Each structure stands twice: as structure tokens, then as C-alpha cells.
């Protein structure tokens, strides 16, 4: 049961709750816009509140919204007020005993704040405030916070009724925001919006409902791609590229071997996408490719270089400060062209495998863990093995080897025994002149797959693995001309592996986005320098997005392609319920138990509730209409399990017929229309919400009215029908409702802000 209301007669506009005096009881603060103050109500253990303690917000300040947070990190709650009339934000610092300092004013110029939101926008562990300001032609209506560009920094989304759009303001690491990006909604009354990942790509999407157009607009968070390359000079004919942190500053650096000048360049990164001038170390031979790893177990990255002309490899041991010792050299096979690193004999020391590009074998050098290596052991492959990669292809926890054989148009798989030795090769067909190779799980079956870049046939081959060391036949996807290098990574942050290919003949790179099932979208190309021969990936500007670095052999530079970081929204979809629907309310939930979000709307004009079932890819079925009755005009909806069958049902407040109904769900996307005519209400319902107010583990429904001073609690039977409502008096025209346990009796209580009677009502459970 709910007790009689306790009323406090002041002029409220907004209410917030918190424990202001640290007595473990919830207190209240109310913004009284008519009398230009805030009022503090201290709560006692029986749900009784003290007389008000008032603090002025200033003459003609007209406070519109209030919120609470600890702004000065003293473990005491403070108060923030949006003063619409005086164009400022007022901060009242709490003393922890229920009293507050006089407000400190922060001007926002000529803007009139109507809404505020609080978050740490600059990652300094201090709370910040964002405001939505009314009074311009833009007419911002609502504001919310989210990370729209996946850089781990909070951004803002605002609906602008005056300009019929939504604005995204991207946050940076110092609490500032970039100029707004505008996306049209085509509606001047976007009265409600919600955020959610509708297509399971790990990006926030925006759902907006508009009263004037009667449409549901969806703006999808989208992958935008890479900006134009930024180039950094190298020495002559850079042939490969690798990345790592060489100076222990937690920022990615770059190393490039230069064939003509017979050296390597170390390019240290600043962590913001820019780099220092390079330093140089001689190799005394034509270095073809490069890799990095810790070969002497000192927790500092070292470098291995493959020298094509002298048939050996060079090791540069790192000091951890960006500098390196003189090279040590080890003999390998004929015209070595590619190297990969792994622990092949399970001794926790890195070993290497080198492809003999001019021969028909690979060389394995087992490491001693001190920067030195045993003599090479050779294993047969196809003719002219151009590229080598490693992975566990048969799920035995031992590292295996895969090689791209240019002359025989094949890939060789050598399964490892875990002791540093390998079985004879197994070959699989590839395209023409396979030049590069990489591995990854492209179909999310926890089995490694292979991707091969075919230089003469201008495509890539995908070989999906069975997890036992064997592979399916190749599937091929077009690339640019002469693909010479390949790398994998999740470029669009959808948890699916993608592929980037360096196209030597087209002077560009191709990005193929993965679908997560082993298939890929068509290539997207980005310009590079001349004759890109090698590609690698890493996050060079610390925005949680993978960037690309390319070695441009023909233009003697490296190209950095940073991902755009703009919170891009695109592919707007509109789902129109039909003429005259006059949408009033929107919620999201999984209404058919398929783990995909659906959209539920109240169609005021067409007397029904609409459900758009999600397909999981951002598309939705045509709206299914559930009638609420002739002239019912549904104005608000809530979802919950109202009949105890674990399925989400829909509760509806019908403005036109003064009724409340339940649409009972069957768990498969079908519903039974309301039982009977619904429960008759004495007044016109304005808002509906739900909660368990009597601790019976069953949801009850709360209805607030537009034309009366009452609040009703409706208790559903397990059949989905109602008992007679329990009526509780409030003030005049209840406008806003919040719930909480104000008297610590483990029962939910209700507080209502009453617009016309200038009061708030507290109903104790």
C-alpha cells in the first residue's frame, strides 16, 4: 500500500535527490523558477522532510533545472542550477551537513540554459557541465551524452527543433568540443530520442521520433574511413615497415628498411599522429623486410632485418630509449625476402622463420633468449616463397608456418610439433603470383584462417580453416593492381577482422571490411605515395582506432593514414507509421526474444502502438500496429513483464479514452490486444511508468494525469489485467515523476513535481 501524500507547496520546475547531510537518508533539492531560488528538503527516517532551507539563485534568474554531483572532490554533494533568466549556471558547494555556500555564477553569455548534463568531458577526474540553451532559432530541445566516435571521450548529442536536425559535438581530451556536425531529421518537433546500438556494430545509433511528421528517424553511427596520407621522408627505396614502442614512452614508433641506401630508419612517434625526424642504422646490405620482437628478454624491443643480397639476417638489440646496438648477423637461405617471429619450441624464447625468396624453402632459427640464435634448419616449400606468417592452425597450442609461393601459385602449411621442428608441407591453391600472406580468424569460429595477396591476378585469396590444419578452397576478392603487402586488423571497431592491402601498381591501399562470417565487403581505396610495397597498422594518435602506415618505395617516404575521428552518422532510415500518426513516445527493448533491439512507439493520431522489429543489421521490419481502440490516442508507453511469464509486455496510457491497457506478449513478437476495454481512469492520462512498489516481485504501473491532481497505482493480475486503481492525491498538474527509497524501508517511494500548484508531492511506499 502507498500512504497518503506529503505535500510541500513551493514553485517547482525540477527536482533532484541526494544525501546532502551524510545521514544515509535521501534529501531533495527543488528548483523554484517562479520565486528564483532552490529549496532543500532534508529527509528523516520515516520519509518525513524538514521545512525548506532556501538559497537564492538571483533576481529574475528563473531556475529551470537542477542536478547534484560532487564538483570539488570533497566527498560532499554539490548542486548545479540552470538559471534560464540570467544566462548562467549556479554552483552551490555542499558542506556535508545539509547546508550550502551561496552560489558561484558561471556565465554562458547570452544563452538561456534549459537543460544540463554532468560528466567528465576532459578525463581529468573532475566533473564538468554541458548545457542546452534555448532562445535562438536553433531551439535545442534535449541533450544527451555518449561516445559517438569511439575515442573513449564523451561527446554530446542535441536535438534542435528550430533547425530540424540533431547536432553531434565531439569532445577532445581537454574538455573542449569541436564544431557541431549537423544531421537532418526533417522535423520541427523531435520530441523524444533514444540511443542504442541497433545493428550490433559497437557504434551508438540515434532514434528520433517527431510529432509533426509522424516518423521514426534512425541515424546510424558509421565507419568513415581514413584521411589523406601524411608523409615522412626516408632514405632510398623503403621496402618494408613495422611498428613498435622503441623508446618506452607508450607511443608507437616506426622502423623502415631502405634497400638502395642499405640502412634502416627509426621514426619515433609523439602519440598524436605525428613523428620525429628519423635516425639511421647501417645494414651494409640491401634490407628487404623487417620485424620487431624482444629477442634477449630484457623487455625492450629489438629489430630483425632480412638482407636480400648477402643471404643473412641482422639483429639490432634495443636499449629501450630509441637507440640500438650494432647489428649481429646470421646466415639464412638464398635471397631471403620475409621473416616472421614466434616461439616454435615452447621455451619462452623468440625464434624466427625466414622465407628464401630465391629458393624453395624456409629457414628456422631457434633463439637462446639472449639475442643469439642456433644455426638455421631448413624446410621445403614451393618455389620462390615470398612471404611467411605463423599461427596455430590445428589448435594443438604449437606454432605452425604458412608460406606464399609465388612461382607455384600455392600456399604451404607446415604444422609444428612444438619442439622447433615441423611436418612436411601441405599445399593449397592460391591466385597468380602470391606475394604476401597473413592470418586471422575471419569467420569467428575460433579457428585461424589465411589471406593471400596475389600480385599478378590483382586479388586476395581467403582460405577458411577447419581447425585441424586443413583449409577450405580459396575465395577471392578483387584488390588494386599488384597487391604486394597485406595486414589485418579491426578498422571499424565492429569486433570483426578487416584487411588492408598495399597495391604497388595503383599507388593506393585497399581496405576490405569483414562481415564476421568469412566474407568481405568490396574494397575501399585510399591514395598513397608511389609504389607502396609494405603496409602495417597501429594506433598512432591514441584515439582507439587503428591507423595505417605504408612504405612508399617509389617516392622514398612513408605514408601515415589516420582514421577520421568525427562521429560520422549516415544512412538515415525513416519508418513512417502512416499519415496522422502524431508520434508521442518511444522506447526500445527486445520484444521477440531474438537478442536484437526493437523500437516501440505510441501513435497518438492513429490510435495504436507500433513495433518495428530489429533485424540486427540496422534494418527494421515494417511497423506492426497494435490497436488501442477508437479515439484512444495513446500518449505514453512503458514496457515490463506485467503477467509474470518473463516476456516483455507493453503498458499504454490512452489520452483520448481515459484508459490504461496492457498488450500481453507471447515472446515471439506477437501480442494479445488489451483485455477488455482496459481500466477506466477518472482523468486524462499524461505519463505512464512502472516499478515494484509493494515488493511482491511484480511490476505495478503508475499513471500521472494532465487534468487532475491525482496519481494512480495500478496493480496487474498475472493474466495481464488490472485490479481497480488506487488513487493518491498530488498537487495540480503533475509534470515530472522520480522514484527512490526515501525512508530506507526497502520500498520504493514516489516524488512528483506539480506544475500548476507550485508543489511537490512525496508518496511513501
PyMOL commands that set and color helices and strands:
alter all, ss='L'
color gray80, all
select strands_A, chain A and resi 6-8+14-18+27-32+37-41+53-56+63-69+78-83+88-92+104-107+112-119+128-134+140-146+155-160+165-169+181-184+190-196+205-210+215-221+230-233+238-244+253-258+263-267+279-282+287-293+302-307+312-316+328-331+336-342+351-356+361-365+377-380+385-391+400-405+410-414+426-429+434-440+449-454+459-463+475-478+483-489+498-503+508-512+524-527+532-538+547-552+557-561+569-576+583-589+598-603+608-612+624-627+634-640+649-654+659-665+671-672+679-680+685-691+700-705+710-715+726-729+734-740+749-754+759-763
alter strands_A, ss='S'
color yellow, strands_A
deselect
rebuild
show_as cartoon
